[in-house]
Amino acid sequence: MTLARGEIGRAFVIRRDSADHPGKFTVHIKRRTGDDTRVESVPVFVCDTIDEARAKLTETDILLRFPPSPDDGPDAVETWM
């Protein structure tokens, strides 16, 4: 995983049933730059199942799964770093 300029950390948040993708699981990049942390609104993947979303993450990088943090949003089910 390559960090963007100014980025000090990156994770991926899996969300379920977002307003734009009801009934789907979406994967969003969570960026940390200095004291600011934000979850991107546009998903990098839209999947039918949580297993498909997990597979998308694990086929591209070596990542670990964590419970979502409060700033990941109310529809977050997992965070991957």
C-alpha positions in Angstrom: 0.0 0.0 0.0 1.4 3.4 -1.0 0.4 6.4 1.0 -0.5 9.7 -0.7 1.6 12.8 0.1 0.9 14.0 3.6 -0.9 10.8 4.6 0.4 9.1 7.8 -2.0 6.2 7.8 -4.7 4.4 5.7 -7.3 1.9 6.5 -10.4 0.5 4.7 -13.9 0.6 6.2 -16.6 -1.9 5.1 -20.1 -0.4 5.3 -23.5 -2.1 4.9 -26.7 -0.7 3.4 -25.4 2.8 2.7 -27.9 5.2 1.2 -26.3 5.0 -2.2 -26.0 1.2 -2.2 -28.9 -0.4 -0.3 -28.5 -4.1 0.3 -24.8 -4.0 -0.6 -21.4 -3.9 1.2 -19.2 -1.0 0.2 -15.5 -0.6 0.9 -14.2 3.0 1.6 -10.7 4.3 2.2 -10.1 5.9 5.6 -7.2 8.4 5.5 -5.3 9.9 8.4 -3.3 13.1 7.8 -1.9 14.8 10.9 -4.8 15.2 13.3 -7.5 14.7 10.6 -9.1 11.4 9.9 -11.8 11.0 7.2 -13.6 8.2 5.5 -14.0 8.8 1.7 -17.6 9.0 0.6 -17.0 7.2 -2.7 -16.4 3.5 -2.3 -13.5 1.7 -3.9 -15.6 -1.5 -4.1 -19.3 -2.3 -4.1 -20.0 -6.0 -3.2 -23.0 -8.3 -2.7 -21.6 -10.0 0.4 -19.3 -9.2 3.2 -17.1 -12.2 2.2 -16.7 -10.7 -1.3 -15.7 -7.3 0.3 -13.2 -9.1 2.5 -11.8 -11.0 -0.5 -11.3 -7.7 -2.4 -9.2 -6.4 0.5 -7.1 -9.5 1.1 -6.3 -10.1 -2.5 -4.6 -6.8 -2.9 -2.7 -6.2 0.4 -1.8 -7.9 3.7 -4.4 -6.3 6.0 -5.8 -7.0 9.5 -9.5 -6.7 10.4 -10.6 -4.5 13.4 -14.0 -3.5 14.8 -15.1 -0.2 13.4 -14.3 3.0 15.4 -17.0 5.6 16.1 -15.7 8.0 13.4 -16.1 5.3 10.7 -19.9 6.0 10.5 -23.0 4.3 11.8 -23.2 1.8 9.0 -19.6 0.6 9.4 -19.2 -3.1 10.1 -15.5 -3.6 9.9 -12.2 -1.6 9.5 -9.1 -3.1 7.8 -5.6 -1.8 8.2 
